[in-house]
Amino acid sequence: MRDRDVPAAGGRALRFIAIEGLDGSGKDTQALLLKKYLAAQGVDALLRAHPAPDNVFGALAKKALTKESKLQRALATLFYGLDVIRSVLLYCRDGNTVIFVRYTMACAYLPRPLIRPSYAVVSALLPKSKEMFFLDVAPEEAMRRVIIRGEAPEMFETLGHMEKVRARALLITDHWQVIDGNGPPDQVFQRILAGLAGGR
C-alpha cells in the first residue's frame, strides 16, 4: 500500500500513524494523548490497539500470549499478524486518520535470522508513513511499569525477553522515528508532537 505522502485519487489521502515499543513503553498512553490532541484539531482519528479484543484473531493472540511454549509463541505471532491485517483492510482507507498501537515491530519477536527479511516483506506490503514512532525505553524501566500495571504477565514480559526484543527491534527502525520514552508521559508526548508531519 502507498505511503501517506502520495495523494489519493479523488479524495483525501489516508493519514497513517503508528506507535510501537516494548511492553511498558507507554504506547497506549501516548496513542490516547494523540487521539485527544487530534480531536482538539478537529480530526476524528480511529485508534486500533493490537491485539484487539473485538475480533477472534486478537482474542486468540492475547490468549496465546499468556502461555509459555514454542507452540503458543507461534500461535500468538500468527493471530497477531491476522489481527493487524484485519485492521489494515477495515480501517486504512482514503480519508481516514488511523493510529495503530503495535504494528510491524512484531517481526522483532521472530528468530534473529528472520527479522530483517520478514520486516522487509511486511513493510513493503502494509501502509507506512513518516509518522511512525518507536518508543525506546530501557528494559528495566519497561519492566518496572509492567509490574506496576498489576496485570497477569505475558510470555515476553520478563527482563531477559525485553532486553532481547529491544536489541532486535532497533535493527529494523529504519522507517521509524525513535523517541526516548523513558521520561514522564507529557515529555514523551511533546517529542511525538514534534515528529508529526508539519510539526504542531
C-alpha positions as CSV (number, residue, x, y, z in Angstrom):
1,M,0.0,0.0,0.0
2,R,1.1,3.5,-0.6
3,D,2.9,5.9,1.7
4,R,0.5,8.6,3.1
5,D,2.6,11.3,1.4
6,V,1.3,10.1,-2.0
7,P,-2.0,11.9,-2.8
8,A,-5.1,9.7,-3.1
9,A,-7.0,9.9,-6.3
10,G,-10.4,11.6,-5.9
11,G,-10.1,12.5,-2.2
12,R,-8.1,13.0,0.9
13,A,-5.3,10.5,1.5
14,L,-5.0,8.1,4.3
15,R,-3.1,9.5,7.3
16,F,-1.4,6.6,9.0
17,I,0.2,6.9,12.4
18,A,1.9,4.0,14.3
19,I,3.2,3.8,17.8
20,E,5.4,0.9,18.8
21,G,7.7,-0.1,21.6
22,L,8.3,-2.7,24.3
23,D,5.5,-3.7,26.7
24,G,5.5,-1.0,29.3
25,S,6.9,1.6,26.9
26,G,3.7,3.8,27.1
27,K,2.3,3.0,23.6
28,D,-1.4,3.1,24.7
29,T,-0.9,6.2,26.9
30,Q,0.7,8.1,24.0
31,A,-1.9,6.9,21.5
32,L,-4.7,8.2,23.7
33,L,-3.0,11.5,24.2
34,L,-2.5,11.8,20.4
35,K,-6.1,10.9,19.7
36,K,-7.3,13.6,22.2
37,Y,-4.8,16.1,20.6
38,L,-6.1,15.4,17.1
39,A,-9.7,15.7,18.2
40,A,-8.9,19.2,19.5
41,Q,-7.7,20.0,16.0
42,G,-11.0,18.7,14.5
43,V,-9.6,15.4,13.4
44,D,-11.5,12.2,14.4
45,A,-8.8,9.6,14.5
46,L,-9.5,5.9,14.6
47,L,-7.4,4.1,17.2
48,R,-6.6,0.5,16.8
49,A,-4.5,-1.3,19.5
50,H,-3.3,-4.8,18.8
51,P,-4.1,-7.5,19.7
52,A,-7.6,-6.1,19.6
53,P,-10.3,-7.7,21.8
54,D,-13.1,-7.0,19.3
55,N,-12.3,-9.9,16.9
56,V,-11.4,-13.6,17.1
57,F,-7.8,-13.1,15.9
58,G,-7.0,-10.5,18.5
59,A,-8.6,-12.5,21.3
60,L,-6.7,-15.7,20.3
61,A,-3.4,-13.8,20.1
62,K,-4.0,-12.3,23.6
63,K,-4.8,-15.7,25.0
64,A,-1.7,-17.3,23.5
65,L,0.5,-14.5,24.9
66,T,-0.5,-15.6,28.5
67,K,1.1,-19.1,28.0
68,E,4.7,-20.1,27.6
69,S,5.7,-22.6,24.9
70,K,7.0,-22.5,21.3
71,L,3.6,-23.5,20.0
72,Q,1.9,-20.7,21.9
73,R,4.5,-18.2,20.7
74,A,3.9,-19.3,17.1
75,L,0.1,-19.0,17.6
76,A,0.5,-15.6,19.1
77,T,2.5,-14.4,16.2
78,L,0.1,-15.9,13.6
79,F,-3.1,-14.5,15.2
80,Y,-1.4,-11.1,15.9
81,G,-0.5,-10.8,12.3
82,L,-4.0,-11.7,11.2
83,D,-5.4,-9.1,13.6
84,V,-3.2,-6.4,12.2
85,I,-4.1,-7.3,8.6
86,R,-7.8,-7.2,9.5
87,S,-7.4,-3.7,10.9
88,V,-5.5,-2.6,7.8
89,L,-8.2,-3.9,5.5
90,L,-11.1,-2.5,7.5
91,Y,-9.8,0.9,8.6
92,C,-6.8,2.0,6.4
93,R,-8.9,3.8,3.7
94,D,-8.5,7.1,1.9
95,G,-9.8,10.0,4.0
96,N,-9.2,8.2,7.4
97,T,-6.8,9.2,10.1
98,V,-5.8,6.0,11.9
99,I,-3.5,5.4,14.9
100,F,-2.1,1.9,15.2
101,V,-0.7,0.7,18.5
102,R,1.6,-2.2,17.9
103,Y,2.3,-2.9,14.2
104,T,5.1,-4.4,12.2
105,M,7.7,-4.4,15.0
106,A,6.3,-7.8,15.9
107,C,9.0,-9.0,13.5
108,A,11.4,-8.4,16.3
109,Y,9.9,-11.4,18.1
110,L,11.0,-13.8,15.3
111,P,14.2,-15.8,15.3
112,R,17.1,-13.3,14.6
113,P,17.9,-14.5,11.0
114,L,14.2,-14.0,10.0
115,I,13.8,-10.5,11.4
116,R,15.2,-8.3,8.6
117,P,13.8,-10.4,5.6
118,S,10.4,-10.7,7.3
119,Y,10.3,-7.0,8.1
120,A,11.2,-6.1,4.5
121,V,8.3,-8.1,3.2
122,V,5.8,-6.8,5.8
123,S,6.8,-3.2,5.4
124,A,6.6,-3.4,1.6
125,L,3.0,-4.7,1.8
126,L,1.5,-2.7,4.7
127,P,0.9,1.1,5.0
128,K,3.8,3.2,6.2
129,S,4.4,6.9,6.7
130,K,6.7,9.5,8.2
131,E,4.5,9.4,11.4
132,M,5.7,6.0,12.8
133,F,7.1,6.2,16.3
134,F,9.1,3.7,18.2
135,L,9.1,4.5,21.9
136,D,12.6,3.4,23.1
137,V,12.5,2.6,26.8
138,A,15.2,0.9,28.9
139,P,14.1,-2.7,29.5
140,E,14.4,-2.1,33.3
141,E,12.1,0.8,33.1
142,A,9.6,-1.1,30.9
143,M,9.7,-4.0,33.4
144,R,9.0,-1.6,36.3
145,R,6.0,-0.2,34.5
146,V,4.7,-3.7,33.7
147,I,4.9,-4.7,37.3
148,I,3.2,-1.5,38.5
149,R,0.4,-2.2,36.0
150,G,-0.5,-5.3,38.0
151,E,-1.9,-7.3,35.1
152,A,-1.2,-11.0,34.5
153,P,2.2,-11.2,32.8
154,E,2.5,-12.2,29.2
155,M,5.2,-14.6,27.9
156,F,7.5,-11.7,26.7
157,E,7.2,-9.6,29.8
158,T,10.5,-10.6,31.5
159,L,13.6,-8.6,31.7
160,G,15.5,-11.1,29.6
161,H,12.9,-11.0,26.8
162,M,12.7,-7.2,26.9
163,E,16.5,-6.8,26.5
164,K,16.5,-9.3,23.6
165,V,13.4,-7.7,21.8
166,R,14.7,-4.2,22.2
167,A,18.0,-5.0,20.6
168,R,16.3,-6.8,17.8
169,A,13.7,-4.1,17.2
170,L,16.4,-1.5,16.9
171,L,17.7,-3.4,13.9
172,I,14.5,-2.6,11.9
173,T,13.7,1.0,12.9
174,D,14.9,2.5,9.5
175,H,11.4,3.8,8.7
176,W,10.6,4.8,12.3
177,Q,11.2,7.9,14.4
178,V,12.9,6.6,17.5
179,I,11.6,8.5,20.5
180,D,13.1,8.4,24.0
181,G,10.2,7.0,26.1
182,N,11.9,6.9,29.5
183,G,10.6,10.2,30.8
184,P,7.1,11.3,32.1
185,P,4.3,10.8,29.6
186,D,3.9,14.6,28.9
187,Q,7.5,14.9,27.9
188,V,7.3,11.9,25.7
189,F,4.2,13.3,24.0
190,Q,5.9,16.6,23.2
191,R,8.6,14.6,21.4
192,I,5.9,12.8,19.4
193,L,4.2,16.1,18.5
194,A,7.5,17.5,17.3
195,G,7.7,14.5,15.0
196,L,4.3,14.8,13.4
197,A,4.3,15.7,9.7
198,G,4.3,19.5,9.5
199,G,5.0,19.9,13.2
200,R,2.4,21.3,15.5
